[in-house]
Amino acid sequence: MHLDQMVQKRFEKVPPIKKKWIITHNAISYLARRYGIQVYSFQGISTVTEPSTYQRILLRDFIIEQNIFVIYYEYSCNSKAIFALQQDCKKKNHQVICCPIYSDTIAPMGSPHGGYIASMIYNIDQLAKAFEK
């Protein structure tokens, strides 16, 4: 099966209300556009900027308001701020999970998710599993 067809099939079962995600930076917006997913970036387009406390509070409130329950982060990014955001949500009685994906980096060849196709399949599985909960 072609990768695009596999992804389409995986996401077609997901209700539109669940097709929202928070991600550290907007490196996979092309994927979101293709499959009708709304992406909200935690860091904008940069992997090195960190949000201010005020920005984190705004994002926490947005996550709760939109009933978003998964935050994705790239393996290549510092996840400290992501887990802090998770704790901010928890303090407001809103549970979110943090889920790693590949974006700017691809798993090394020879590893379980090595290469572009295997990394994409891993990402789609991670994204879809969270949507299906």
The first five atom37 places (N, CA, C, CB, O) and aatype in JSON, in Angstrom:
{
  "aatype": [12, 8, 10, 3, 5, 12, 19, 5, 11, 1, 13, 6, 11, 19, 14, 14, 9, 11, 11, 11, 17, 9, 9, 16, 8, 2, 0, 9, 15, 18, 10, 0, 1, 1, 18, 7, 9, 5, 19, 18, 15, 13, 5, 7, 9, 15, 16, 19, 16, 6, 14, 15, 16, 18, 5, 1, 9, 10, 10, 1, 3, 13, 9, 9, 6, 5, 2, 9, 13, 19, 9, 18, 18, 6, 18, 15, 4, 2, 15, 11, 0, 9, 13, 0, 10, 5, 5, 3, 4, 11, 11, 11, 2, 8, 5, 19, 9, 4, 4, 14, 9, 18, 15, 3, 16, 9, 0, 14, 12, 7, 15, 14, 8, 7, 7, 18, 9, 0, 15, 12, 9, 18, 2, 9, 3, 5, 10, 0, 11, 0, 13, 6, 11],
  "atom_mask": [
    [1, 1, 1, 1, 1],
    [1, 1, 1, 1, 1],
    [1, 1, 1, 1, 1],
    [1, 1, 1, 1, 1],
    [1, 1, 1, 1, 1],
    [1, 1, 1, 1, 1],
    [1, 1, 1, 1, 1],
    [1, 1, 1, 1, 1],
    [1, 1, 1, 1, 1],
    [1, 1, 1, 1, 1],
    [1, 1, 1, 1, 1],
    [1, 1, 1, 1, 1],
    [1, 1, 1, 1, 1],
    [1, 1, 1, 1, 1],
    [1, 1, 1, 1, 1],
    [1, 1, 1, 1, 1],
    [1, 1, 1, 1, 1],
    [1, 1, 1, 1, 1],
    [1, 1, 1, 1, 1],
    [1, 1, 1, 1, 1],
    [1, 1, 1, 1, 1],
    [1, 1, 1, 1, 1],
    [1, 1, 1, 1, 1],
    [1, 1, 1, 1, 1],
    [1, 1, 1, 1, 1],
    [1, 1, 1, 1, 1],
    [1, 1, 1, 1, 1],
    [1, 1, 1, 1, 1],
    [1, 1, 1, 1, 1],
    [1, 1, 1, 1, 1],
    [1, 1, 1, 1, 1],
    [1, 1, 1, 1, 1],
    [1, 1, 1, 1, 1],
    [1, 1, 1, 1, 1],
    [1, 1, 1, 1, 1],
    [1, 1, 1, 0, 1],
    [1, 1, 1, 1, 1],
    [1, 1, 1, 1, 1],
    [1, 1, 1, 1, 1],
    [1, 1, 1, 1, 1],
    [1, 1, 1, 1, 1],
    [1, 1, 1, 1, 1],
    [1, 1, 1, 1, 1],
    [1, 1, 1, 0, 1],
    [1, 1, 1, 1, 1],
    [1, 1, 1, 1, 1],
    [1, 1, 1, 1, 1],
    [1, 1, 1, 1, 1],
    [1, 1, 1, 1, 1],
    [1, 1, 1, 1, 1],
    [1, 1, 1, 1, 1],
    [1, 1, 1, 1, 1],
    [1, 1, 1, 1, 1],
    [1, 1, 1, 1, 1],
    [1, 1, 1, 1, 1],
    [1, 1, 1, 1, 1],
    [1, 1, 1, 1, 1],
    [1, 1, 1, 1, 1],
    [1, 1, 1, 1, 1],
    [1, 1, 1, 1, 1],
    [1, 1, 1, 1, 1],
    [1, 1, 1, 1, 1],
    [1, 1, 1, 1, 1],
    [1, 1, 1, 1, 1],
    [1, 1, 1, 1, 1],
    [1, 1, 1, 1, 1],
    [1, 1, 1, 1, 1],
    [1, 1, 1, 1, 1],
    [1, 1, 1, 1, 1],
    [1, 1, 1, 1, 1],
    [1, 1, 1, 1, 1],
    [1, 1, 1, 1, 1],
    [1, 1, 1, 1, 1],
    [1, 1, 1, 1, 1],
    [1, 1, 1, 1, 1],
    [1, 1, 1, 1, 1],
    [1, 1, 1, 1, 1],
    [1, 1, 1, 1, 1],
    [1, 1, 1, 1, 1],
    [1, 1, 1, 1, 1],
    [1, 1, 1, 1, 1],
    [1, 1, 1, 1, 1],
    [1, 1, 1, 1, 1],
    [1, 1, 1, 1, 1],
    [1, 1, 1, 1, 1],
    [1, 1, 1, 1, 1],
    [1, 1, 1, 1, 1],
    [1, 1, 1, 1, 1],
    [1, 1, 1, 1, 1],
    [1, 1, 1, 1, 1],
    [1, 1, 1, 1, 1],
    [1, 1, 1, 1, 1],
    [1, 1, 1, 1, 1],
    [1, 1, 1, 1, 1],
    [1, 1, 1, 1, 1],
    [1, 1, 1, 1, 1],
    [1, 1, 1, 1, 1],
    [1, 1, 1, 1, 1],
    [1, 1, 1, 1, 1],
    [1, 1, 1, 1, 1],
    [1, 1, 1, 1, 1],
    [1, 1, 1, 1, 1],
    [1, 1, 1, 1, 1],
    [1, 1, 1, 1, 1],
    [1, 1, 1, 1, 1],
    [1, 1, 1, 1, 1],
    [1, 1, 1, 1, 1],
    [1, 1, 1, 1, 1],
    [1, 1, 1, 1, 1],
    [1, 1, 1, 0, 1],
    [1, 1, 1, 1, 1],
    [1, 1, 1, 1, 1],
    [1, 1, 1, 1, 1],
    [1, 1, 1, 0, 1],
    [1, 1, 1, 0, 1],
    [1, 1, 1, 1, 1],
    [1, 1, 1, 1, 1],
    [1, 1, 1, 1, 1],
    [1, 1, 1, 1, 1],
    [1, 1, 1, 1, 1],
    [1, 1, 1, 1, 1],
    [1, 1, 1, 1, 1],
    [1, 1, 1, 1, 1],
    [1, 1, 1, 1, 1],
    [1, 1, 1, 1, 1],
    [1, 1, 1, 1, 1],
    [1, 1, 1, 1, 1],
    [1, 1, 1, 1, 1],
    [1, 1, 1, 1, 1],
    [1, 1, 1, 1, 1],
    [1, 1, 1, 1, 1],
    [1, 1, 1, 1, 1],
    [1, 1, 1, 1, 1]
  ],
  "atom_positions": [
    [[0.84, -1.17, 0.0], [0.0, 0.0, 0.0], [0.89, 1.24, 0.0], [-0.96, -0.01, 1.22], [1.9, 1.28, 0.71]],
    [[0.55, 2.21, -0.76], [1.26, 3.48, -0.85], [1.17, 4.21, 0.5], [0.66, 4.36, -2.0], [0.13, 4.14, 1.16]],
    [[2.24, 4.9, 0.91], [2.28, 5.58, 2.2], [1.12, 6.56, 2.35], [3.61, 6.33, 2.36], [0.48, 6.59, 3.4]],
    [[0.84, 7.35, 1.33], [-0.26, 8.32, 1.4], [-1.59, 7.62, 1.64], [-0.32, 9.15, 0.11], [-2.4, 8.1, 2.44]],
    [[-1.83, 6.51, 0.98], [-3.07, 5.77, 1.17], [-3.17, 5.21, 2.58], [-3.17, 4.64, 0.15], [-4.24, 5.21, 3.19]],
    [[-2.04, 4.73, 3.1], [-2.02, 4.18, 4.45], [-2.37, 5.26, 5.47], [-0.64, 3.57, 4.77], [-3.16, 5.03, 6.39]],
    [[-1.79, 6.44, 5.29], [-2.05, 7.55, 6.22], [-3.51, 7.97, 6.12], [-1.12, 8.74, 5.92], [-4.18, 8.16, 7.14]],
    [[-4.01, 8.13, 4.9], [-5.4, 8.51, 4.7], [-6.34, 7.53, 5.39], [-5.73, 8.6, 3.21], [-7.29, 7.94, 6.06]],
    [[-6.09, 6.26, 5.21], [-6.93, 5.23, 5.81], [-6.88, 5.29, 7.34], [-6.5, 3.83, 5.33], [-7.89, 5.12, 8.01]],
    [[-5.7, 5.54, 7.86], [-5.53, 5.59, 9.31], [-6.27, 6.78, 9.92], [-4.03, 5.68, 9.67], [-6.85, 6.66, 11.0]],
    [[-6.26, 7.93, 9.23], [-6.88, 9.13, 9.78], [-8.37, 9.27, 9.45], [-6.15, 10.33, 9.29], [-9.05, 10.07, 10.08]],
    [[-8.88, 8.52, 8.47], [-10.27, 8.71, 8.07], [-11.24, 8.32, 9.17], [-10.57, 7.89, 6.84], [-12.39, 8.78, 9.17]],
    [[-10.82, 7.5, 10.11], [-11.69, 7.06, 11.2], [-11.73, 8.07, 12.35], [-11.23, 5.71, 11.72], [-12.56, 7.95, 13.26]],
    [[-10.85, 9.03, 12.32], [-10.74, 10.0, 13.41], [-11.75, 11.12, 13.22], [-9.3, 10.58, 13.5], [-11.76, 11.77, 12.17]],
    [[-12.61, 11.35, 14.22], [-13.58, 12.43, 14.08], [-12.88, 13.79, 13.98], [-14.56, 12.42, 15.27], [-11.85, 14.0, 14.61]],
    [[-13.44, 14.71, 13.2], [-12.81, 16.03, 13.02], [-12.53, 16.75, 14.33], [-13.69, 16.9, 12.17], [-11.54, 17.47, 14.44]],
    [[-13.37, 16.56, 15.33], [-13.16, 17.25, 16.61], [-11.87, 16.82, 17.29], [-14.35, 17.0, 17.54], [-11.31, 17.56, 18.11]],
    [[-11.39, 15.63, 16.96], [-10.14, 15.13, 17.56], [-8.92, 15.43, 16.69], [-10.24, 13.64, 17.79], [-7.79, 15.14, 17.09]],
    [[-9.12, 16.0, 15.54], [-8.0, 16.27, 14.64], [-7.36, 17.61, 14.96], [-8.47, 16.24, 13.18], [-7.3, 18.51, 14.12]],
    [[-6.88, 17.71, 16.19], [-6.16, 18.9, 16.66], [-4.95, 18.4, 17.43], [-7.07, 19.83, 17.56], [-5.05, 17.45, 18.2]],
    [[-3.83, 19.05, 17.22], [-2.7, 18.68, 18.05], [-1.81, 19.86, 18.34], [-1.9, 17.58, 17.39], [-1.76, 20.84, 17.6]],
    [[-1.11, 19.73, 19.45], [-0.09, 20.69, 19.86], [1.24, 20.02, 19.55], [-0.21, 21.09, 21.4], [1.43, 18.84, 19.84]],
    [[2.14, 20.76, 18.96], [3.45, 20.21, 18.64], [4.51, 21.25, 18.98], [3.54, 19.8, 17.14], [4.24, 22.45, 18.95]],
    [[5.72, 20.79, 19.29], [6.75, 21.72, 19.72], [7.01, 22.81, 18.7], [8.02, 20.99, 20.0], [7.0, 23.99, 19.05]],
    [[7.25, 22.45, 17.47], [7.37, 23.48, 16.44], [6.75, 22.96, 15.16], [8.86, 23.88, 16.21], [6.62, 21.75, 14.96]],
    [[6.37, 23.86, 14.32], [5.53, 23.52, 13.18], [6.32, 22.94, 12.0], [4.77, 24.74, 12.73], [6.34, 23.51, 10.91]],
    [[6.95, 21.82, 12.24], [7.76, 21.19, 11.2], [6.96, 20.24, 10.32], [8.92, 20.46, 11.82], [7.42, 19.86, 9.24]],
    [[5.79, 19.85, 10.75], [5.02, 18.88, 9.96], [3.65, 19.42, 9.56], [4.85, 17.58, 10.74], [2.67, 18.68, 9.47]],
    [[3.6, 20.73, 9.32], [2.33, 21.33, 8.91], [1.85, 20.78, 7.56], [2.47, 22.86, 8.82], [0.65, 20.73, 7.3]],
    [[2.79, 20.36, 6.71], [2.41, 19.76, 5.43], [1.55, 18.52, 5.65], [3.66, 19.4, 4.6], [0.61, 18.27, 4.9]],
    [[1.87, 17.74, 6.67], [1.13, 16.54, 7.0], [-0.27, 16.92, 7.5], [1.89, 15.69, 8.06], [-1.27, 16.31, 7.11]],
    [[-0.32, 17.92, 8.34], [-1.6, 18.37, 8.89], [-2.52, 18.87, 7.78], [-1.37, 19.48, 9.92], [-3.7, 18.52, 7.75]],
    [[-1.99, 19.69, 6.88], [-2.81, 20.2, 5.78], [-3.36, 19.06, 4.92], [-1.99, 21.17, 4.9], [-4.53, 19.06, 4.54]],
    [[-2.52, 18.12, 4.62], [-2.9, 17.02, 3.73], [-4.04, 16.18, 4.3], [-1.7, 16.12, 3.45], [-4.9, 15.69, 3.56]],
    [[-4.05, 16.01, 5.64], [-5.02, 15.1, 6.25], [-6.04, 15.8, 7.14], [-4.29, 14.06, 7.05], [-6.69, 15.16, 7.97]],
    [[-6.17, 17.12, 6.98], [-7.22, 17.85, 7.68], [-7.05, 17.96, 9.18], [0.0, 0.0, 0.0], [-8.03, 17.86, 9.93]],
    [[-5.84, 18.17, 9.62], [-5.55, 18.26, 11.04], [-5.13, 19.69, 11.38], [-4.43, 17.25, 11.45], [-4.38, 20.32, 10.63]],
    [[-5.63, 20.19, 12.5], [-5.25, 21.53, 12.96], [-4.01, 21.41, 13.85], [-6.42, 22.22, 13.73], [-4.0, 20.63, 14.8]],
    [[-3.0, 22.17, 13.53], [-1.75, 22.14, 14.29], [-1.55, 23.46, 15.01], [-0.54, 21.84, 13.37], [-1.7, 24.53, 14.42]],
    [[-1.23, 23.38, 16.27], [-0.9, 24.55, 17.08], [0.52, 24.37, 17.57], [-1.91, 24.73, 18.28], [0.84, 23.42, 18.28]],
    [[1.35, 25.29, 17.18], [2.78, 25.17, 17.46], [3.13, 25.77, 18.82], [3.59, 25.84, 16.37], [2.7, 26.87, 19.16]],
    [[3.91, 25.03, 19.56], [4.36, 25.44, 20.88], [5.49, 26.46, 20.79], [4.82, 24.23, 21.68], [5.55, 27.39, 21.6]],
    [[6.37, 26.29, 19.81], [7.55, 27.16, 19.68], [7.59, 27.93, 18.36], [8.8, 26.34, 19.81], [8.6, 28.56, 18.07]],
    [[6.55, 27.9, 17.59], [6.61, 28.55, 16.29], [7.39, 27.69, 15.31], [0.0, 0.0, 0.0], [7.22, 26.47, 15.27]],
    [[8.24, 28.31, 14.51], [8.99, 27.55, 13.51], [10.4, 27.23, 13.97], [9.04, 28.32, 12.21], [11.14, 26.56, 13.24]],
    [[10.78, 27.67, 15.14], [12.14, 27.45, 15.63], [12.16, 26.33, 16.67], [12.71, 28.73, 16.22], [11.22, 26.18, 17.45]],
    [[13.23, 25.56, 16.67], [13.39, 24.51, 17.67], [14.19, 24.98, 18.87], [14.06, 23.3, 17.05], [14.33, 24.25, 19.84]],
    [[14.71, 26.18, 18.82], [15.57, 26.65, 19.91], [14.91, 27.68, 20.82], [16.83, 27.23, 19.34], [15.42, 27.95, 21.91]],
    [[13.79, 28.25, 20.42], [13.12, 29.22, 21.28], [12.29, 28.5, 22.32], [12.25, 30.18, 20.45], [11.77, 27.41, 22.08]],
    [[12.17, 29.11, 23.46], [11.32, 28.58, 24.53], [10.22, 29.6, 24.78], [12.15, 28.29, 25.84], [10.48, 30.81, 24.77]],
    [[9.0, 29.15, 25.0], [7.91, 30.1, 25.27], [8.09, 30.74, 26.65], [6.54, 29.39, 25.18], [8.65, 30.14, 27.57]],
    [[7.6, 31.95, 26.77], [7.62, 32.62, 28.06], [6.58, 31.97, 28.98], [7.34, 34.15, 27.91], [5.75, 31.18, 28.52]],
    [[6.63, 32.3, 30.24], [5.63, 31.79, 31.19], [4.23, 32.21, 30.74], [5.91, 32.29, 32.62], [3.29, 31.42, 30.79]],
    [[4.1, 33.45, 30.32], [2.81, 33.96, 29.86], [2.32, 33.17, 28.63], [2.91, 35.46, 29.52], [1.15, 32.8, 28.56]],
    [[3.21, 32.91, 27.68], [2.82, 32.14, 26.49], [2.4, 30.72, 26.87], [3.98, 32.08, 25.48], [1.47, 30.16, 26.3]],
    [[3.09, 30.15, 27.85], [2.76, 28.8, 28.31], [1.38, 28.79, 28.97], [3.82, 28.27, 29.3], [0.61, 27.85, 28.78]],
    [[1.06, 29.82, 29.72], [-0.26, 29.92, 30.35], [-1.35, 30.04, 29.29], [-0.32, 31.12, 31.33], [-2.39, 29.39, 29.37]],
    [[-1.1, 30.88, 28.29], [-2.07, 31.01, 27.19], [-2.27, 29.69, 26.48], [-1.61, 32.08, 26.19], [-3.4, 29.32, 26.15]],
    [[-1.18, 28.98, 26.24], [-1.28, 27.69, 25.56], [-2.0, 26.66, 26.44], [0.13, 27.17, 25.18], [-2.82, 25.89, 25.94]],
    [[-1.71, 26.66, 27.72], [-2.41, 25.76, 28.64], [-3.91, 26.0, 28.59], [-1.89, 25.93, 30.09], [-4.7, 25.06, 28.48]],
    [[-4.31, 27.27, 28.66], [-5.73, 27.6, 28.63], [-6.36, 27.2, 27.3], [-5.92, 29.11, 28.88], [-7.5, 26.74, 27.26]],
    [[-5.62, 27.38, 26.22], [-6.1, 26.98, 24.9], [-6.3, 25.46, 24.83], [-5.12, 27.43, 23.8], [-7.31, 24.99, 24.31]],
    [[-5.35, 24.71, 25.35], [-5.43, 23.24, 25.35], [-6.68, 22.79, 26.1], [-4.17, 22.62, 25.99], [-7.4, 21.9, 25.65]],
    [[-6.92, 23.39, 27.24], [-8.09, 23.03, 28.05], [-9.37, 23.43, 27.32], [-8.03, 23.7, 29.44], [-10.31, 22.64, 27.23]],
    [[-9.41, 24.64, 26.8], [-10.59, 25.14, 26.1], [-10.94, 24.29, 24.88], [-10.37, 26.59, 25.69], [-12.11, 24.03, 24.61]],
    [[-9.92, 23.87, 24.14], [-10.12, 23.08, 22.92], [-10.2, 21.57, 23.19], [-8.99, 23.36, 21.94], [-10.4, 20.78, 22.27]],
    [[-10.04, 21.19, 24.45], [-10.06, 19.79, 24.87], [-9.02, 18.96, 24.11], [-11.46, 19.2, 24.66], [-9.31, 17.85, 23.64]],
    [[-7.84, 19.5, 24.0], [-6.73, 18.8, 23.37], [-6.07, 17.94, 24.45], [-5.69, 19.81, 22.73], [-5.86, 18.4, 25.58]],
    [[-5.76, 16.71, 24.12], [-5.26, 15.81, 25.14], [-3.91, 15.19, 24.81], [-6.24, 14.72, 25.37], [-3.43, 14.32, 25.53]],
    [[-3.28, 15.64, 23.72], [-1.96, 15.12, 23.36], [-1.07, 16.28, 22.94], [-2.07, 14.07, 22.22], [-1.49, 17.16, 22.19]],
    [[0.16, 16.26, 23.42], [1.17, 17.2, 22.99], [2.29, 16.38, 22.36], [1.71, 18.1, 24.19], [2.84, 15.48, 22.99]],
    [[2.6, 16.68, 21.12], [3.67, 15.97, 20.43], [4.95, 16.78, 20.5], [3.29, 15.69, 18.96], [4.93, 18.01, 20.43]],
    [[6.04, 16.07, 20.65], [7.33, 16.74, 20.64], [8.3, 15.94, 19.79], [7.87, 16.93, 22.07], [8.24, 14.71, 19.74]],
    [[9.19, 16.64, 19.15], [10.18, 15.99, 18.3], [11.33, 15.47, 19.14], [10.7, 16.94, 17.23], [11.74, 16.08, 20.13]],
    [[11.84, 14.34, 18.73], [13.0, 13.78, 19.42], [14.17, 14.76, 19.43], [13.43, 12.48, 18.76], [15.0, 14.73, 20.34]],
    [[14.25, 15.63, 18.42], [15.36, 16.56, 18.29], [15.23, 17.8, 19.17], [15.5, 16.98, 16.86], [16.17, 18.59, 19.26]],
    [[14.09, 17.98, 19.82], [13.84, 19.19, 20.62], [14.02, 18.91, 22.12], [12.43, 19.73, 20.35], [13.92, 17.77, 22.57]],
    [[14.27, 19.96, 22.84], [14.31, 19.88, 24.29], [12.87, 19.73, 24.79], [15.01, 21.14, 24.92], [12.04, 20.59, 24.53]],
    [[12.59, 18.66, 25.48], [11.22, 18.37, 25.9], [10.87, 18.94, 27.27], [10.99, 16.89, 25.91], [9.75, 18.76, 27.73]],
    [[11.8, 19.61, 27.92], [11.56, 20.15, 29.27], [10.32, 21.04, 29.32], [12.79, 20.93, 29.74], [9.49, 20.88, 30.21]],
    [[10.2, 21.97, 28.39], [9.05, 22.88, 28.37], [7.74, 22.13, 28.09], [9.25, 23.98, 27.32], [6.69, 22.52, 28.59]],
    [[7.81, 21.08, 27.31], [6.62, 20.29, 26.99], [6.09, 19.62, 28.26], [6.94, 19.22, 25.92], [4.89, 19.65, 28.53]],
    [[6.98, 19.02, 29.02], [6.55, 18.35, 30.25], [6.1, 19.36, 31.3], [7.68, 17.47, 30.81], [5.25, 19.04, 32.14]],
    [[6.65, 20.56, 31.28], [6.18, 21.63, 32.17], [4.76, 22.02, 31.79], [7.12, 22.86, 32.1], [3.92, 22.24, 32.66]],
    [[4.49, 22.1, 30.49], [3.14, 22.42, 30.02], [2.16, 21.31, 30.44], [3.13, 22.6, 28.48], [1.03, 21.59, 30.84]],
    [[2.61, 20.08, 30.33], [1.78, 18.96, 30.77], [1.4, 19.12, 32.24], [2.51, 17.61, 30.54], [0.25, 18.9, 32.62]],
    [[2.36, 19.49, 33.07], [2.1, 19.7, 34.49], [1.16, 20.89, 34.72], [3.42, 19.91, 35.25], [0.31, 20.85, 35.61]],
    [[1.33, 21.94, 33.92], [0.43, 23.1, 34.02], [-1.02, 22.67, 33.77], [0.84, 24.21, 33.0], [-1.93, 23.1, 34.47]],
    [[-1.22, 21.82, 32.77], [-2.56, 21.33, 32.46], [-3.09, 20.45, 33.59], [-2.56, 20.54, 31.13], [-4.26, 20.54, 33.96]],
    [[-2.23, 19.61, 34.12], [-2.62, 18.7, 35.2], [-3.09, 19.48, 36.43], [-1.44, 17.77, 35.58], [-4.04, 19.07, 37.1]],
    [[-2.44, 20.59, 36.72], [-2.83, 21.43, 37.86], [-4.23, 22.0, 37.68], [-1.83, 22.57, 38.04], [-4.89, 22.36, 38.66]],
    [[-4.69, 22.07, 36.46], [-6.05, 22.55, 36.14], [-6.99, 21.37, 35.86], [-6.02, 23.49, 34.92], [-8.06, 21.55, 35.27]],
    [[-6.59, 20.17, 36.3], [-7.39, 18.95, 36.15], [-7.67, 18.58, 34.7], [-8.69, 19.11, 36.87], [-8.73, 18.04, 34.38]],
    [[-6.71, 18.86, 33.83], [-6.83, 18.46, 32.42], [-5.61, 17.59, 32.1], [-6.91, 19.72, 31.46], [-4.47, 18.06, 32.09]],
    [[-5.87, 16.34, 31.83], [-4.79, 15.39, 31.56], [-4.39, 15.43, 30.09], [-5.2, 13.97, 31.96], [-5.24, 15.32, 29.21]],
    [[-3.12, 15.57, 29.84], [-2.58, 15.45, 28.48], [-1.41, 14.48, 28.53], [-2.13, 16.85, 27.9], [-0.73, 14.35, 29.55]],
    [[-1.2, 13.8, 27.42], [-0.02, 12.94, 27.32], [0.98, 13.6, 26.39], [-0.41, 11.52, 26.81], [0.61, 14.37, 25.5]],
    [[2.23, 13.31, 26.6], [3.3, 13.82, 25.74], [3.79, 12.66, 24.89], [4.48, 14.45, 26.58], [4.12, 11.59, 25.41]],
    [[3.84, 12.88, 23.61], [4.1, 11.81, 22.66], [5.25, 12.21, 21.71], [2.82, 11.47, 21.85], [5.14, 13.22, 21.02]],
    [[6.33, 11.44, 21.67], [7.45, 11.79, 20.78], [7.22, 11.36, 19.34], [8.73, 11.16, 21.3], [6.62, 10.31, 19.07]],
    [[7.7, 12.18, 18.41], [7.67, 11.85, 16.99], [8.96, 12.31, 16.34], [6.43, 12.49, 16.29], [9.74, 13.06, 16.93]],
    [[9.19, 11.86, 15.11], [10.32, 12.33, 14.31], [9.82, 13.44, 13.4], [10.97, 11.15, 13.48], [8.72, 13.36, 12.87]],
    [[10.63, 14.47, 13.21], [10.23, 15.52, 12.27], [11.45, 15.99, 11.49], [9.57, 16.72, 13.01], [11.71, 15.49, 10.39]],
    [[12.19, 16.92, 12.04], [13.39, 17.42, 11.35], [14.47, 16.35, 11.27], [13.93, 18.66, 12.05], [15.32, 16.37, 10.38]],
    [[14.44, 15.44, 12.2], [15.39, 14.35, 12.19], [14.64, 13.07, 11.84], [16.13, 14.21, 13.55], [13.45, 12.94, 12.11]],
    [[15.33, 12.16, 11.26], [14.77, 10.86, 10.91], [15.6, 9.83, 11.66], [14.78, 10.59, 9.34], [16.81, 9.98, 11.81]],
    [[14.94, 8.8, 12.13], [15.67, 7.76, 12.85], [16.77, 7.19, 11.95], [14.71, 6.63, 13.32], [16.58, 7.04, 10.74]],
    [[17.91, 6.87, 12.55], [19.03, 6.36, 11.75], [18.7, 5.03, 11.06], [20.26, 6.18, 12.64], [17.99, 4.19, 11.6]],
    [[19.24, 4.88, 9.86], [19.08, 3.61, 9.15], [19.6, 2.48, 10.04], [19.83, 3.63, 7.77], [20.61, 2.64, 10.72]],
    [[18.93, 1.37, 10.01], [19.31, 0.23, 10.83], [18.6, 0.2, 12.17], [0.0, 0.0, 0.0], [18.57, -0.84, 12.83]],
    [[18.03, 1.31, 12.58], [17.25, 1.33, 13.82], [15.81, 0.91, 13.49], [17.28, 2.75, 14.51], [15.44, 0.87, 12.31]],
    [[15.01, 0.59, 14.49], [13.65, 0.11, 14.21], [12.81, 1.05, 13.34], [12.95, -0.12, 15.5], [11.94, 0.59, 12.59]],
    [[13.05, 2.35, 13.44], [12.27, 3.31, 12.66], [13.17, 4.06, 11.68], [11.55, 4.31, 13.59], [12.9, 5.21, 11.33]],
    [[14.23, 3.41, 11.24], [15.24, 4.05, 10.4], [14.76, 4.39, 9.01], [0.0, 0.0, 0.0], [14.04, 3.61, 8.38]],
    [[15.17, 5.55, 8.54], [14.82, 6.01, 7.2], [13.5, 6.76, 7.17], [0.0, 0.0, 0.0], [12.74, 6.73, 8.13]],
    [[13.25, 7.42, 6.07], [12.07, 8.29, 5.95], [10.76, 7.51, 6.09], [12.09, 9.01, 4.62], [9.91, 7.89, 6.9]],
    [[10.59, 6.46, 5.32], [9.31, 5.72, 5.32], [9.03, 5.14, 6.69], [9.33, 4.61, 4.27], [7.92, 5.29, 7.21]],
    [[10.0, 4.48, 7.29], [9.8, 3.88, 8.62], [9.53, 4.95, 9.68], [11.04, 3.04, 9.03], [8.71, 4.74, 10.57]],
    [[10.22, 6.09, 9.58], [9.97, 7.19, 10.52], [8.56, 7.74, 10.35], [11.01, 8.32, 10.33], [7.88, 8.03, 11.33]],
    [[8.11, 7.88, 9.12], [6.76, 8.37, 8.86], [5.71, 7.39, 9.37], [6.56, 8.63, 7.37], [4.71, 7.8, 9.96]],
    [[5.92, 6.11, 9.15], [4.96, 5.11, 9.65], [4.9, 5.17, 11.17], [5.36, 3.68, 9.17], [3.82, 5.1, 11.76]],
    [[6.06, 5.3, 11.81], [6.1, 5.44, 13.27], [5.3, 6.68, 13.7], [7.57, 5.54, 13.77], [4.47, 6.6, 14.6]],
    [[5.55, 7.82, 13.04], [4.83, 9.05, 13.39], [3.32, 8.88, 13.23], [5.32, 10.21, 12.51], [2.55, 9.27, 14.12]],
    [[2.9, 8.32, 12.12], [1.48, 8.14, 11.87], [0.86, 7.24, 12.92], [1.24, 7.55, 10.46], [-0.24, 7.51, 13.41]],
    [[1.56, 6.18, 13.28], [1.06, 5.3, 14.33], [0.92, 6.06, 15.65], [2.01, 4.09, 14.52], [-0.08, 5.92, 16.35]],
    [[1.93, 6.86, 15.99], [1.88, 7.64, 17.23], [0.71, 8.63, 17.2], [3.21, 8.4, 17.46], [-0.05, 8.74, 18.16]],
    [[0.57, 9.34, 16.09], [-0.48, 10.34, 15.97], [-1.87, 9.68, 16.02], [-0.31, 11.14, 14.66], [-2.76, 10.14, 16.73]],
    [[-2.04, 8.62, 15.26], [-3.34, 7.97, 15.16], [-3.74, 7.32, 16.49], [-3.32, 6.93, 14.05], [-4.9, 7.39, 16.89]],
    [[-2.8, 6.68, 17.17], [-3.11, 6.05, 18.46], [-3.66, 7.08, 19.43], [-1.86, 5.37, 19.05], [-4.64, 6.83, 20.13]],
    [[-3.03, 8.22, 19.47], [-3.48, 9.27, 20.39], [-4.86, 9.79, 19.98], [-2.46, 10.44, 20.42], [-5.69, 10.05, 20.84]],
    [[-5.11, 9.93, 18.69], [-6.42, 10.39, 18.24], [-7.52, 9.39, 18.56], [-6.39, 10.66, 16.74], [-8.67, 9.77, 18.79]],
    [[-7.16, 8.12, 18.56], [-8.17, 7.07, 18.76], [-8.56, 6.9, 20.22], [-7.65, 5.76, 18.22], [-9.53, 6.2, 20.51]],
    [[-7.85, 7.52, 21.13], [-8.15, 7.38, 22.56], [-9.36, 8.18, 22.94], [-6.97, 7.8, 23.42], [-9.77, 8.18, 24.1]]
  ]
}
